[in-house]
Amino acid sequence: DVAGPSQPTGSAHNFFDDDDTQLDFSEPAPKPAAKAQAAQDAAAAQAVAAAQAVTEAQAAAARAKALEAKPVPAPAAKPAPAVVAPAPRPTPQASEEHRPNGDSPLMPDGTEFIVVLQKTPQTKTLGLDIGQSKDPPGVLVAGIKEGLVKKWNEMNPMNAMERGDVIIEANGVSGYKAMLGVISQQDILEMVILKGAAKVK
C-alpha cells in the first residue's frame, strides 16, 4: 500500500501568538551622537546668555562710573547784603555861657532831668561847688570835683550835671536851705535838675 501524505499532529502553530515575534511600534532610542549634539547646543545657548548678561552688567557699571565722574556744579553764592552804617547822631552843643567846660553830650538848656545818688562808706560827698540860685530858686552847681556827682556823670553822660545847672528839688523838698539839709543828711538822694538855668561867673 502506498502511504498518503502525513498529517501534522497536534495543534497548528499561530505565529501571531508568539511573544517573541510581536511588532514594536515605539520610537527608536536616540543614537548617542544625537544626545551629544543636543548637549553641546544647550551649553552653547547658556554661554551666549551668560556673555550677554556680563556685557549688560559692564555697560551698567560704565554708565554709573560716568555719572559719578561728572562734576556737579556748585550753587552760585548769594551776594552778602550790604551793611549800611547808621548815620551818626548829632551831639547837642554845649552853651559856652553856662557850661564852658562842657565835654559830654548834653541836653538843651531848660530841660529837667533826674539824678539819683547813693552815699557809701567809701564815698559820702557829692563833690560839688555850690551857690544859691534865686531865679530859678535852688542850689546852683558852680563846679564839680571828685565825688558821687563825677561818678554819676561818667556812667550817665546824657544826664550829666554841669556848671550852670540848678538843683530845684531834692527828695521832694524845694528851697535852698531845705535842700541843703536834705543833701547833707540823707544817704539816698533823688534830685530834679534844671539844665543850664543859671549863669556862672
Helices and strands as residue ranges (DSSP letters): G 15-17, G 19-21, H 32-69, E 112-118, E 128-134, E 137-144, H 148-155, G 157-159, E 166-170, H 176-185, E 188-194
